[in-house]
Amino acid sequence: MDDVRELAPRGRARLWLARTDGRSADGGDAGAGVLDAGELRRAAGFRFARHRVRYVAAHLALRGILGERLGCAPGAVRFVREPCPECGEPHGRPALADPSGPHFSLSHSGDLALIALAPVPVGADVEELPSADATRDLAAVLHPRERAELAALGAPQERRVALGRAWVRKEAYLKGLGTGLARAADLDYVGTLPGAPGAPGGWTVRDVPVPDGYLAAVAVAPG
């Protein structure tokens, strides 16, 4: 996994950052024999080759890391879906079929993928810096305190970074919960400013340093 490097841990979460620009994904065909049928169907459904390559590279990196932890080949890692905490249907957090394995989370955006492993539920999110239009649109669905923080910032670039910071924190937390954006984004305060994020529901939310042009965060359940 030449394009994967481990980052400094954030609390109980171990983190890896992977390049997904195709240098080791060979046009998206590298997943054959390693990815499962569902992953291959998802990869085949991408309209553009670059998106397929990035998806395959991210999932190969995840399987490589989990395979090392479980002592098995990457292709032998088996996944299930936990029940959704909102409705009970089996479309919640991805999890390992082997209950002895760690909790994990995968996020990918642009040419990067972020992978988190922890002994408790965990969520990770990495995103490219939002555009000015996305900043305006997403700000409208944030927690009221977060909207007030953004409104107090003067420079448009400051608002873009602050919005992106809040969004990756929020996505990491909601992914860790297993709801994703089925839970309204304005319910939980995670903050927009540098420093210690909010801690909704007792979760620990931490920013993760990533290359310029990206923002990332990880959220770890209490316990």
C-alpha positions, 0 to 999 in steps of 0.5 A: 500500500505505497499510497497509504500512510498512517497519521498521528492518532486522534484519541482512540482512533487510528487514522490513515490517509490514502491517495486515490488518484490512480497511481496504484489502481490501474484504471479501476480494474485492480479491484477484481478478485479483491472487492466484493460483488456490491463494491464492484457493482458500485464501481461499475456504476460510475460514469467517469473513469476517474471516479471509478479509479478513486472509489476502487483505490479507497476500498482497496486501501480500507481492505488492506488495512483491515486485512492486516488487523484481522490477519487475513487477505484483503479480499477475505474481509467481509462487511455487513450493515448495522441497523439504522438507529433511526428506522431499524432497517439494515442500512446503518454503519458499515461494519465487519462481519467478524465481531472481533474486529475494530469499528471503522469508517471510510471517506473519500473526496477528490484524490484523498481517502481517510480511514479510521479504526477504533475500538468503539463506533467511529466516523471519519470525513474528508472533503475538498474545500467547499465552493462559495456557492456550496458555502452559502447553501450549506450554511443555511442548514447548520446549527443556529450557533454555527450560523452565527459564528459564520456570520461573524466572519468577514472574509469570504475565504474565512467563511469557506474554511469555517463552513468546511470545518464544521461540515466535516466535523458534522459528517464524521459525527453523523457517520459515526452515529450511523444515520448520515444526513438522515439526521438533520444537520442543524440538531447538533453543534460541532462548531466552525472555529479552530480549536476544540469542536463541540462534543455532541452526545458525549462523542469526541470530535477532532480535526485531522490535518490533511493537505491544502485544499481539503478538510477532515475530521474524526468522531469517536463514540464515548466508552 
